Amino acid sequence: MRASPACQVSLRHFGVWRSAVLGLSLLGVVSVAAWLLRREEALSMPLVAAMASAGLLMAILVASLLRMPAVGLRWDGQAWHLDAVPGDLAVVIDLGPWMLLRFTPAVPARMIWLPVQRRGLEAQWHVLRCAVYSPRPVAGR
């Protein structure tokens, strides 16, 4: 089996990811509100503090969606590069027109999650999918 040809894409469209996270956050808020409305006893201070913390975390998560910078993803036939950083790429979720990829830099650093959608990459989508599923070259060959 031969390796996929080189490809390069600029990831800048994150609409599906933003919609999914926003929807899940709203579902969490609605669930907590419904639970609070159904409670008959008074709320304790630890419970109020826990709910406030959860609300703050959801607000931070939703706010983080507003500034997702564009990144360049490149496969040169030997290694993946996120912007200029070499590393390994793995498909974590593949829903057809949307994928969640995990980039692990070659130098010790934290992994980066990349929500990738076909919209905005129509001309490059097939080549990208072929590259992410292509066999990696064996080291030393």
C-alpha positions in Angstrom: 0.0 0.0 0.0 1.4 3.4 -0.9 1.3 6.6 1.1 -1.1 9.4 0.2 0.3 12.4 -1.7 1.2 15.6 0.2 -1.7 17.9 1.0 -2.1 21.2 2.8 -5.3 22.8 4.2 -6.1 25.9 6.1 -8.7 25.2 8.9 -10.8 28.2 9.5 -14.4 27.1 9.4 -15.7 25.7 12.8 -19.5 26.2 12.5 -20.4 22.6 13.2 -18.2 22.5 16.3 -19.4 25.8 17.6 -23.1 24.8 17.1 -22.5 21.4 18.9 -20.8 23.0 21.9 -23.3 25.8 22.1 -26.2 23.3 21.9 -24.7 21.1 24.6 -24.1 24.1 26.8 -27.7 25.2 26.4 -28.9 21.7 27.1 -26.9 21.7 30.4 -28.4 25.1 31.4 -31.9 24.0 30.6 -31.4 20.7 32.5 -30.1 22.5 35.6 -33.0 25.0 35.5 -35.6 22.3 35.2 -34.0 20.4 38.1 -34.1 23.6 40.2 -37.7 24.2 39.4 -38.7 20.7 40.5 -36.9 20.8 43.8 -39.0 21.3 46.9 -36.4 21.8 49.6 -34.1 24.8 49.9 -30.7 24.9 48.3 -27.6 24.5 50.4 -24.6 26.7 50.0 -22.3 24.0 48.7 -24.9 23.2 46.0 -25.2 26.8 45.1 -21.4 27.1 44.8 -21.2 24.0 42.7 -23.9 25.2 40.3 -22.2 28.6 40.0 -18.9 27.0 39.2 -20.5 24.8 36.6 -22.2 27.8 35.1 -18.9 29.7 35.0 -17.2 26.8 33.3 -19.9 26.6 30.6 -19.7 30.3 30.0 -15.9 30.0 29.6 -16.3 27.1 27.2 -18.8 29.0 25.0 -16.6 32.1 25.1 -13.7 30.1 23.9 -15.6 29.3 20.7 -15.5 32.9 19.7 -11.8 33.0 19.1 -10.7 29.8 17.4 -7.8 30.9 15.2 -7.2 29.5 11.7 -4.4 26.9 11.5 -2.5 25.3 8.7 -2.5 21.5 8.6 0.0 19.9 6.2 1.0 16.3 5.3 4.3 16.1 3.5 4.2 12.3 2.9 6.4 11.7 5.9 4.8 13.6 8.8 2.0 15.9 9.8 2.6 19.6 10.5 0.3 21.9 12.4 1.4 25.3 11.3 5.2 24.6 11.4 5.2 22.0 14.2 5.7 18.4 13.2 3.7 15.7 14.9 1.3 12.8 14.6 -2.4 13.1 13.6 -5.1 10.6 14.6 -8.8 10.5 13.7 -10.8 10.3 16.9 -14.4 10.8 15.5 -15.4 10.6 11.8 -19.0 11.5 10.9 -18.4 11.8 7.2 -18.7 15.5 6.6 -17.1 16.3 10.0 -14.1 14.8 11.8 -12.4 15.4 15.2 -8.7 15.0 14.8 -6.0 14.8 17.6 -2.6 16.3 16.8 0.2 15.2 19.1 3.4 17.3 18.6 6.7 15.5 18.0 8.3 17.5 20.8 6.7 17.0 24.2 3.7 19.4 24.4 0.0 19.1 24.9 -2.1 17.5 22.2 -4.3 19.7 20.1 -7.9 18.9 19.1 -9.0 19.9 15.6 -12.6 20.0 14.7 -12.6 19.7 10.9 -15.6 20.1 8.6 -16.1 19.7 4.9 -17.7 23.1 4.5 -15.0 25.5 3.4 -12.7 22.6 2.3 -14.9 21.1 -0.4 -12.1 21.0 -3.0 -9.6 19.5 -0.6 -11.9 17.3 1.5 -11.3 14.0 -0.3 -7.5 14.5 -0.4 -7.5 15.3 3.3 -9.5 12.3 4.2 -7.2 10.1 2.1 -4.2 11.6 3.9 -5.5 11.1 7.4 -6.3 7.4 6.7 -3.1 6.7 4.7 -0.5 4.4 6.1 2.5 6.2 7.7 6.0 5.5 6.4 7.9 3.0 8.5 10.8 4.5 10.4 14.2 3.6 8.9 13.0 2.8 5.4 
